[in-house]
């Protein structure tokens, strides 16, 4: 792209776009113009290695022409018609059937949305409506966790466990209660007790405090993404499921990030050996090529929702034919290219590379991963595990991008990586080396020395 074109785009961006989380005083922009595989190119011609998968979603990588061709062919046949009432389309039906095959039983029903935030809104409404239809209208409370992220709607946003997402937007949705997150590295959260024992006891106590007859559901990310790729102990989710079952409380898995191969299984529910009542998915269902989300709903929940006049909630783009056609092709690629197994093997390789490159650095507290979800937690002191102070004007992930072209993300004092599942071992080594080059110059005070 010509330099003048880039400058025009830069000026127009600054003049007109409101970027999420970007203050109006910020001058820097990185304007992407093309992508292929794990690589991106900006309008100045600079190349990047995408170690984030966009926002954790580029499962099959960038620039897959076969997905563009599918979208083109579908648009020529049927670009859109509503899926409200008795109407449907063949691609939405085919995708629903495919998802029911992939999901654990008895999650055999599908409700489409345009993305994760809409999905979590729908899941919360489904949980409340399910109990209402069964004559238990008092069940309105939603249990969530601190450090959780469930999107930007008022339901999901209220379940989100970060004060940043509540400040200035209050009043939030009532009847939401946040529990301690499963974060085994942060032993101070549990007062010396076994983390799972502490968390299950806290859950039982909270249920007793609110009253089980007043609680509709617990919503949780199987692995907490925005919280810093927090991986719970192996016994955590099975024990949570047992407690909720005993009290008639639904379990909603927010798998917007973890589904479709990210953890080496189609769903993290399968990885943890737990079947929730509702799974919320989006992102990787199309690898980001078009917006789409899908809720996988248990037979027992769907049967209640479909009574009488049905579930009285819909989105304009429910079951969009182009989006569902692309999703089907995307799932075909994931399956044919063996990307679930690759997420496991390449994720282990990348973890080992990070450990080899960063394990000796005093500011690296823990490196954790499941499949292609990885995090490097940064500390000022390994002994006390004090979080590393961060300078907003010179964050490690920004310096890594500027100096090396490798894109990673900062989440809760951790650098997180969620690359496309097609990443090569050479690219994994490149990513680990890029982190090493900056973190070895980062002091316990958060200062990053010049290269």
C-alpha positions as CSV (number, residue, x, y, z in Angstrom):
1,X,0.0,0.0,0.0
2,X,1.2,3.5,-0.8
3,X,2.4,5.6,2.1
4,X,-0.2,8.2,1.3
5,X,-2.9,5.6,1.4
6,X,-1.7,4.5,4.8
7,X,-1.6,8.1,6.1
8,X,-5.2,8.6,4.8
9,X,-6.4,5.5,6.6
10,X,-4.6,6.6,9.8
11,X,-6.2,10.0,9.7
12,X,-9.7,8.5,9.0
13,X,-9.3,6.0,11.8
14,X,-8.3,8.6,14.4
15,X,-11.1,10.9,13.2
16,X,-14.0,8.4,13.1
17,X,-13.5,5.0,14.9
18,X,-14.2,4.3,18.5
19,X,-11.9,1.4,19.4
20,X,-12.7,-0.8,22.4
21,X,-10.3,0.0,25.3
22,X,-8.4,2.6,23.4
23,X,-8.3,6.2,24.8
24,X,-8.9,9.0,22.4
25,X,-5.4,10.4,23.2
26,X,-3.7,7.3,21.8
27,X,-1.9,8.0,18.6
28,X,-0.7,4.5,17.6
29,X,-2.6,2.4,15.2
30,X,-1.8,-0.9,13.5
31,X,-4.0,-1.2,10.4
32,X,-4.0,-4.8,9.1
33,X,-4.5,-5.3,5.4
34,X,-4.0,-9.0,4.7
35,X,-3.3,-12.4,6.3
36,X,-2.3,-15.9,5.5
37,X,-1.9,-18.8,7.9
38,X,-0.5,-17.3,11.1
39,X,0.9,-14.2,9.4
40,X,-0.6,-10.8,9.0
41,X,0.6,-7.7,7.0
42,X,-0.3,-4.1,7.8
43,X,-0.8,-1.2,5.5
44,X,2.8,-0.1,5.9
45,X,4.0,-3.5,4.7
46,X,5.2,-4.9,8.0
47,X,4.7,-8.6,8.7
48,X,3.4,-10.0,12.0
49,X,3.1,-13.4,13.6
50,X,-0.4,-13.8,15.1
51,X,0.1,-15.7,18.3
52,X,-3.4,-14.6,19.6
53,X,-5.6,-15.9,16.8
54,X,-7.2,-12.5,16.7
55,X,-9.4,-12.7,19.8
56,X,-8.7,-16.4,20.4
57,X,-10.6,-17.6,17.3
58,X,-8.6,-18.1,14.1
59,X,-8.6,-21.9,14.4
60,X,-7.8,-22.6,10.8
61,X,-5.7,-19.5,10.2
62,X,-6.1,-16.5,8.0
63,X,-6.7,-16.3,4.3
64,X,-8.4,-19.7,3.7
65,X,-9.8,-19.2,0.2
66,X,-12.0,-22.3,0.5
67,X,-14.0,-20.5,3.2
68,X,-14.3,-17.4,1.1
69,X,-15.5,-19.5,-1.8
70,X,-18.2,-21.2,0.3
71,X,-19.5,-17.7,1.5
72,X,-19.6,-16.6,-2.1
73,X,-21.5,-19.6,-3.4
74,X,-24.0,-19.4,-0.5
75,X,-24.6,-15.7,-1.1
76,X,-25.4,-16.4,-4.7
77,X,-28.0,-19.1,-3.6
78,X,-29.5,-17.5,-0.5
79,X,-27.8,-14.6,1.4
80,X,-30.4,-14.4,4.2
81,X,-33.9,-15.2,5.3
82,X,-35.3,-15.2,8.8
83,X,-35.2,-18.3,11.0
84,X,-38.1,-17.0,13.2
85,X,-41.3,-19.0,13.6
86,X,-41.6,-21.9,11.1
87,X,-38.9,-20.6,8.8
88,X,-35.4,-22.1,8.4
89,X,-32.7,-22.9,5.9
90,X,-30.8,-25.9,4.8
91,X,-27.4,-24.8,6.0
92,X,-28.6,-23.9,9.5
93,X,-30.3,-27.3,9.8
94,X,-27.2,-29.1,8.6
95,X,-25.0,-27.2,11.1
96,X,-27.3,-27.9,14.0
97,X,-27.2,-31.6,13.2
98,X,-23.4,-31.5,12.9
99,X,-23.0,-29.8,16.3
100,X,-25.4,-32.2,18.0
101,X,-23.1,-35.1,16.7
102,X,-20.0,-33.4,18.1
103,X,-21.4,-32.4,21.4
104,X,-21.7,-34.7,24.5
105,X,-25.1,-36.2,25.0
106,X,-27.7,-35.0,25.8
107,X,-26.9,-31.7,24.2
108,X,-28.9,-32.3,21.0
109,X,-30.6,-28.9,20.5
110,X,-29.0,-25.8,19.0
111,X,-29.9,-22.1,19.3
112,X,-28.0,-19.7,17.0
113,X,-26.8,-16.2,17.8
114,X,-24.4,-13.8,16.2
115,X,-21.6,-14.2,18.8
116,X,-20.6,-14.9,22.3
117,X,-22.1,-11.9,24.1
118,X,-25.5,-12.7,22.5
119,X,-25.0,-16.3,23.5
120,X,-24.4,-15.6,27.1
121,X,-27.5,-13.3,27.2
122,X,-29.5,-16.1,25.7
123,X,-28.1,-18.7,28.1
124,X,-29.0,-16.6,31.2
125,X,-32.5,-16.1,29.8
126,X,-32.9,-19.8,29.0
127,X,-31.9,-20.8,32.5
128,X,-34.4,-18.4,34.2
129,X,-37.1,-19.3,31.7
130,X,-36.5,-23.0,32.2
131,X,-37.2,-22.7,35.9
132,X,-40.1,-20.3,35.3
133,X,-41.8,-22.8,32.9
134,X,-41.4,-25.5,35.5
135,X,-43.2,-23.4,38.2
136,X,-40.1,-22.2,40.0
137,X,-40.1,-18.6,39.1
138,X,-38.1,-17.7,42.3
139,X,-35.0,-19.2,40.6
140,X,-33.5,-16.0,39.3
141,X,-30.0,-15.9,40.8
142,X,-27.0,-16.5,38.6
143,X,-23.7,-17.7,40.2
144,X,-20.5,-16.6,38.4
145,X,-16.9,-16.1,39.4
146,X,-14.5,-13.2,39.9
147,X,-12.1,-12.8,37.0
148,X,-14.8,-14.2,34.7
149,X,-15.6,-12.7,31.3
150,X,-19.0,-13.3,29.8
151,X,-19.4,-10.6,27.2
152,X,-20.7,-7.0,27.1
153,X,-24.5,-7.5,27.4
154,X,-26.2,-6.6,30.7
155,X,-26.7,-10.2,31.6
156,X,-23.3,-11.5,30.6
157,X,-21.7,-8.2,31.6
158,X,-23.2,-8.5,35.1
159,X,-21.9,-12.1,35.3
160,X,-18.5,-10.9,34.3
161,X,-16.2,-10.6,37.3
162,X,-14.1,-7.5,36.7
163,X,-15.0,-4.2,38.2
164,X,-13.8,-2.4,35.0
165,X,-16.8,-3.8,33.1
166,X,-19.3,-2.6,35.8
167,X,-18.0,0.9,36.6
168,X,-20.1,3.6,34.9
169,X,-22.6,1.1,33.6
170,X,-24.6,0.5,36.8
171,X,-27.0,-0.6,37.9
172,X,-26.1,-4.0,36.7
173,X,-28.5,-6.9,36.5
174,X,-29.6,-7.9,40.0
175,X,-29.3,-11.4,41.5
176,X,-25.7,-12.2,40.4
177,X,-23.2,-13.6,42.9
178,X,-19.5,-13.9,42.3
179,X,-17.4,-16.7,43.7
180,X,-13.6,-17.1,44.0
181,X,-12.0,-18.2,40.8
182,X,-10.0,-21.5,40.5
183,X,-6.5,-20.1,40.2
184,X,-4.2,-22.7,41.8
185,X,-1.0,-20.6,41.4
186,X,-2.6,-17.9,43.7
187,X,-2.5,-20.1,46.8
188,X,-3.3,-17.0,49.0
189,X,-6.8,-17.1,47.7
190,X,-7.5,-20.3,49.6
191,X,-5.9,-19.7,53.0
192,X,-3.7,-22.8,52.8
193,X,-6.6,-25.1,52.0
194,X,-6.8,-27.3,48.9
195,X,-8.1,-25.1,46.2
196,X,-10.9,-27.4,45.1
197,X,-12.0,-28.1,48.7
198,X,-12.1,-24.3,49.4
199,X,-14.0,-23.6,46.2
200,X,-16.6,-26.3,46.7
201,X,-17.2,-25.4,50.4
202,X,-17.6,-21.7,49.3
203,X,-20.1,-22.8,46.6
204,X,-22.1,-24.8,49.1
205,X,-22.1,-22.0,51.6
206,X,-23.2,-19.4,48.9
207,X,-26.0,-21.7,47.8
208,X,-27.2,-22.1,51.4
209,X,-27.0,-18.3,51.9
210,X,-29.0,-17.4,48.8
211,X,-31.3,-20.5,49.0
212,X,-31.1,-23.2,46.3
213,X,-34.7,-22.5,45.5
214,X,-33.7,-19.1,44.3
215,X,-30.8,-20.0,42.0
216,X,-31.2,-20.6,38.3
217,X,-27.7,-21.5,37.1
218,X,-24.0,-21.2,37.5
219,X,-22.1,-19.9,34.5
220,X,-18.4,-20.4,34.0
221,X,-15.6,-20.5,31.5
222,X,-14.1,-24.0,31.7
223,X,-10.7,-22.3,31.4
224,X,-10.9,-18.6,32.3
225,X,-9.5,-16.7,29.3
226,X,-9.5,-13.0,30.0
227,X,-8.6,-13.8,33.6
228,X,-5.3,-15.1,32.4
229,X,-5.9,-18.6,31.0
230,X,-6.7,-19.9,34.5
231,X,-6.8,-23.7,34.5
232,X,-8.8,-25.3,37.3
233,X,-7.8,-28.4,39.2
234,X,-8.9,-31.6,37.5
235,X,-11.5,-32.4,40.1
236,X,-13.1,-28.9,40.2
237,X,-15.7,-29.1,37.5
238,X,-16.9,-32.6,38.3
239,X,-17.4,-31.6,42.0
240,X,-19.2,-28.4,40.9
241,X,-21.5,-30.4,38.7
242,X,-22.3,-32.8,41.6
243,X,-23.2,-29.9,43.9
244,X,-25.4,-28.1,41.3
245,X,-27.2,-31.3,40.4
246,X,-28.0,-31.9,44.1
247,X,-29.7,-28.5,44.3
248,X,-31.4,-28.5,40.9
249,X,-29.2,-25.7,39.5
250,X,-28.3,-25.6,35.8
251,X,-24.6,-25.5,34.7
252,X,-23.8,-23.2,31.8
253,X,-20.3,-23.6,30.2
254,X,-19.2,-20.4,28.4
255,X,-17.1,-22.1,25.7
256,X,-16.8,-19.0,23.5
257,X,-13.0,-19.3,23.7
258,X,-12.5,-23.0,24.5
259,X,-14.7,-24.8,21.9
260,X,-13.9,-26.1,18.4
261,X,-10.4,-27.6,19.0
262,X,-8.8,-24.9,21.2
263,X,-8.1,-27.3,24.0
264,X,-7.6,-30.4,21.9
265,X,-11.2,-31.5,22.0
266,X,-14.3,-30.2,20.3
267,X,-15.4,-28.8,23.6
268,X,-13.7,-28.2,26.9
269,X,-16.6,-30.1,28.5
270,X,-15.1,-33.2,27.0
271,X,-11.6,-32.3,28.2
272,X,-12.9,-32.0,31.8
273,X,-15.3,-35.0,31.6
274,X,-18.3,-32.9,32.5
275,X,-21.6,-32.4,30.7
276,X,-23.2,-29.0,31.3
277,X,-26.8,-28.2,30.6
278,X,-26.0,-25.5,28.1
279,X,-22.8,-24.8,26.2
280,X,-22.3,-21.3,24.8
281,X,-20.0,-21.2,21.7
282,X,-18.9,-18.7,19.0
283,X,-15.5,-17.5,17.8
284,X,-13.9,-20.7,16.5
285,X,-17.1,-22.0,15.0
286,X,-16.2,-20.0,11.9
287,X,-12.6,-19.2,12.8
288,X,-13.8,-15.6,12.6
289,X,-14.5,-15.6,8.9
290,X,-18.1,-14.4,9.6
291,X,-19.9,-13.7,12.9
292,X,-21.8,-16.7,14.4
293,X,-22.6,-18.2,17.7
294,X,-24.4,-21.4,18.8
295,X,-25.8,-22.6,22.1
296,X,-25.9,-26.3,22.6
297,X,-28.8,-27.1,24.8
298,X,-29.6,-30.3,26.7
299,X,-32.7,-32.3,25.8
300,X,-34.3,-31.7,29.2
301,X,-33.9,-27.9,28.9
302,X,-35.0,-27.7,25.3
303,X,-38.1,-29.8,26.0
304,X,-39.2,-27.2,28.6
305,X,-38.3,-24.2,26.4
306,X,-40.2,-25.6,23.4
307,X,-43.5,-25.9,25.3
308,X,-46.5,-23.7,24.6
309,X,-45.4,-20.7,22.5
310,X,-41.7,-21.7,22.5
311,X,-38.7,-19.7,23.6
312,X,-39.7,-16.0,23.2
313,X,-36.3,-14.6,22.2
314,X,-34.7,-14.2,18.8
315,X,-32.0,-12.4,16.9
316,X,-32.3,-11.1,13.4
317,X,-29.4,-13.2,12.2
318,X,-30.4,-16.5,14.0
319,X,-29.2,-19.3,11.7
320,X,-27.8,-17.0,9.1
321,X,-27.3,-19.1,5.9
322,X,-23.9,-17.7,4.9
323,X,-22.5,-17.9,8.5
324,X,-23.8,-21.5,9.0
325,X,-22.4,-22.5,5.5
326,X,-19.0,-21.1,6.5
327,X,-19.2,-22.8,9.9
328,X,-19.8,-26.2,8.3
329,X,-16.8,-25.8,6.0
330,X,-14.7,-24.6,8.9
331,X,-15.5,-27.7,10.9
332,X,-14.6,-29.8,7.9
333,X,-11.2,-28.2,7.8
334,X,-10.6,-28.7,11.5
335,X,-11.6,-32.4,11.1
336,X,-9.8,-33.2,7.9
337,X,-6.6,-31.5,9.0
338,X,-6.5,-33.2,12.4
339,X,-6.4,-29.9,14.2
340,X,-7.8,-31.2,17.5
341,X,-4.8,-33.5,17.8
342,X,-2.5,-30.8,16.5
343,X,-3.8,-28.4,19.2
344,X,-2.6,-31.0,21.8
345,X,0.8,-31.7,20.3
346,X,1.7,-28.2,19.1
347,X,0.4,-26.7,22.4
348,X,2.7,-29.1,24.3
349,X,5.6,-28.1,22.0
350,X,4.9,-24.4,22.5
351,X,4.7,-24.9,26.2
352,X,8.0,-26.6,26.2
353,X,9.6,-23.8,24.2
354,X,8.2,-21.2,26.5
355,X,9.6,-23.1,29.5
356,X,13.0,-23.5,27.9
357,X,13.2,-19.8,26.9
358,X,11.6,-18.2,29.9
359,X,11.8,-20.7,32.8
360,X,14.9,-19.1,34.2
361,X,13.7,-15.5,34.2
362,X,13.0,-14.1,37.7
363,X,9.8,-12.3,36.6
364,X,8.2,-15.5,35.2
365,X,6.1,-17.0,37.9
366,X,4.2,-19.8,36.1
367,X,3.7,-21.1,32.5
368,X,0.4,-22.9,32.1
369,X,-1.5,-24.3,29.2
370,X,-4.2,-26.6,27.9
371,X,-3.9,-27.3,24.2
372,X,-3.4,-24.0,22.3
373,X,-4.3,-21.9,25.3
374,X,-1.1,-20.7,27.1
375,X,-0.2,-18.1,29.6
376,X,3.0,-16.7,31.1
377,X,2.2,-15.1,34.5
378,X,4.5,-12.3,35.4
379,X,5.6,-11.5,38.9
380,X,7.9,-9.1,40.7
381,X,9.0,-11.8,43.1
382,X,8.8,-15.5,42.6
383,X,8.8,-16.2,46.4
384,X,5.9,-13.9,47.2
385,X,4.3,-14.2,43.8
386,X,3.6,-10.5,43.8
387,X,2.2,-9.4,40.4
388,X,4.6,-7.6,38.2
389,X,4.0,-3.8,38.2
390,X,3.0,-2.7,34.7
391,X,3.6,0.6,33.0
392,X,0.5,1.3,30.7
393,X,2.8,3.3,28.3
394,X,5.2,0.4,27.9
395,X,3.5,-2.9,28.4
396,X,5.5,-6.1,27.6
397,X,3.1,-7.3,25.0
398,X,3.2,-3.9,23.1
399,X,7.0,-3.9,23.2
400,X,7.1,-7.5,21.9
401,X,4.9,-6.5,19.0
402,X,6.8,-3.4,18.2
403,X,10.2,-5.0,18.3
404,X,9.5,-8.4,16.9
405,X,6.2,-8.4,15.1
406,X,4.9,-11.2,17.3
407,X,1.4,-10.4,18.6
408,X,0.5,-11.7,22.1
409,X,-2.0,-10.4,24.6
410,X,-1.9,-9.0,28.1
411,X,-4.5,-10.5,30.5
412,X,-4.3,-10.0,34.3
413,X,-0.5,-9.7,34.6
414,X,-0.1,-12.6,32.2
415,X,1.0,-12.8,28.6
416,X,-1.5,-15.1,26.9
417,X,-1.1,-17.0,23.6
418,X,-3.9,-18.6,21.6
419,X,-2.5,-19.1,18.1
420,X,-4.2,-20.6,15.1
421,X,-4.2,-24.4,15.4
422,X,-2.2,-24.6,12.2
423,X,0.9,-22.8,13.7
424,X,4.2,-24.5,12.8
425,X,6.9,-25.5,15.2
426,X,9.2,-22.9,13.6
427,X,6.6,-20.2,14.4
428,X,6.2,-21.5,17.9
429,X,9.9,-21.1,18.4
430,X,9.7,-17.6,16.9
431,X,7.0,-16.7,19.4
432,X,8.9,-18.0,22.4
433,X,12.1,-16.3,21.3
434,X,10.2,-13.0,20.9
435,X,9.0,-13.2,24.5
436,X,12.4,-14.0,25.8
437,X,14.0,-11.1,24.0
438,X,11.8,-8.6,25.9
439,X,11.1,-10.3,29.2
440,X,14.9,-10.9,29.9
441,X,15.2,-7.1,29.8
442,X,12.2,-6.5,32.1
443,X,13.0,-5.7,35.7
444,X,11.0,-6.7,38.8
445,X,9.7,-3.1,38.9
446,X,8.2,-3.5,35.5
447,X,10.8,-1.4,33.6
448,X,11.8,-2.7,30.2
449,X,15.4,-1.8,29.5
450,X,16.4,-0.8,25.9
451,X,17.5,-3.6,23.6
